[in-house]
């Protein structure tokens, strides 16, 4: 399994991503509802927490998204550099932001 700290980092990153994008892919959440691994639990918690936050606001404001970016940045700062491929992260974040901008217009 993964350590509790890695599970929390994953949860923070997935939560932040959902807030930045402004939606939770419930298909992903539904597919992990039965999972028992630590990764499934982190995904499930992140998706459910993000869905709650998103249900409390009409549309994610820039302040909420800015806080989510800070959270993601802090979580990434806790990851050992050898375990992360920055180019993949950059592509993923750019794609999520582009998709978010396209749906907000």
C-alpha positions in Angstrom: 0.0 0.0 0.0 0.9 3.6 0.0 1.8 5.6 3.1 -0.8 7.8 4.8 1.1 10.9 3.8 1.2 9.9 0.1 -2.5 9.1 0.3 -3.2 12.6 1.7 -1.1 14.2 -1.0 -3.0 12.3 -3.7 -6.3 13.4 -2.0 -5.2 17.0 -1.9 -4.2 17.0 -5.6 -7.4 15.4 -6.8 -9.5 17.7 -4.6 -7.6 20.8 -5.9 -8.0 19.5 -9.5 -11.8 19.2 -9.1 -12.1 22.6 -7.7 -9.9 24.2 -10.4 -11.9 22.5 -13.1 -15.2 23.3 -11.4 -16.6 19.8 -11.6 -16.3 16.3 -10.3 -16.3 13.4 -12.8 -18.9 11.2 -11.1 -18.1 8.4 -13.5 -14.7 8.2 -11.9 -16.1 8.5 -8.4 -18.6 5.8 -9.1 -16.1 3.4 -10.5 -14.1 3.6 -7.2 -16.9 3.4 -4.8 -16.3 -0.3 -4.3 -12.5 -0.1 -4.3 -10.7 -0.9 -1.1 -7.1 0.2 -1.9 -5.7 3.4 -0.3 -5.6 5.0 -3.7 -9.3 4.3 -4.2 -10.0 5.7 -0.8 -8.0 8.8 -1.5 -9.9 9.3 -4.8 -13.3 8.6 -3.2 -12.6 11.1 -0.4 -11.3 13.8 -2.7 -14.2 13.5 -5.1 -16.8 13.5 -2.4 -15.2 16.5 -0.6 -14.9 18.4 -3.9 -18.5 17.6 -4.8 -19.7 19.0 -1.5 -17.7 22.2 -1.9 -18.9 22.7 -5.5 -22.5 22.1 -4.4 -22.2 25.0 -1.9 -21.2 27.6 -4.6 -22.9 28.5 -7.8 -19.7 28.6 -9.8 -16.1 28.3 -8.6 -14.9 31.9 -8.2 -11.4 32.8 -9.0 -10.6 33.1 -5.2 -11.7 29.5 -4.7 -9.6 28.3 -7.7 -6.6 30.3 -6.4 -6.9 28.6 -3.0 -7.0 25.2 -4.8 -3.9 26.1 -6.8 -2.1 27.0 -3.5 -3.3 23.6 -2.0 -2.0 21.7 -5.1 1.3 23.6 -5.0 1.8 22.8 -1.3 0.9 19.1 -1.9 3.4 18.9 -4.8 6.0 20.4 -2.6 5.7 17.4 -0.4 6.4 14.9 -3.2 9.9 13.7 -3.6 11.3 15.0 -6.9 12.3 11.5 -8.1 8.6 10.4 -7.9 7.2 13.1 -10.2 7.4 13.8 -13.9 6.9 17.6 -14.2 6.1 17.5 -17.9 3.2 15.2 -17.3 1.9 17.3 -14.5 2.2 20.5 -16.6 0.4 18.9 -19.5 -2.4 17.7 -17.2 -2.8 21.0 -15.4 -2.8 22.9 -18.7 -5.4 20.6 -20.2 -7.6 20.9 -17.1 -7.4 24.7 -17.1 -8.0 24.9 -20.9 -11.1 22.7 -20.5 -12.3 24.7 -17.6 -12.0 28.0 -19.6 -13.8 26.5 -22.6 -16.8 25.4 -20.5 -17.0 28.7 -18.6 -17.5 30.8 -21.7 
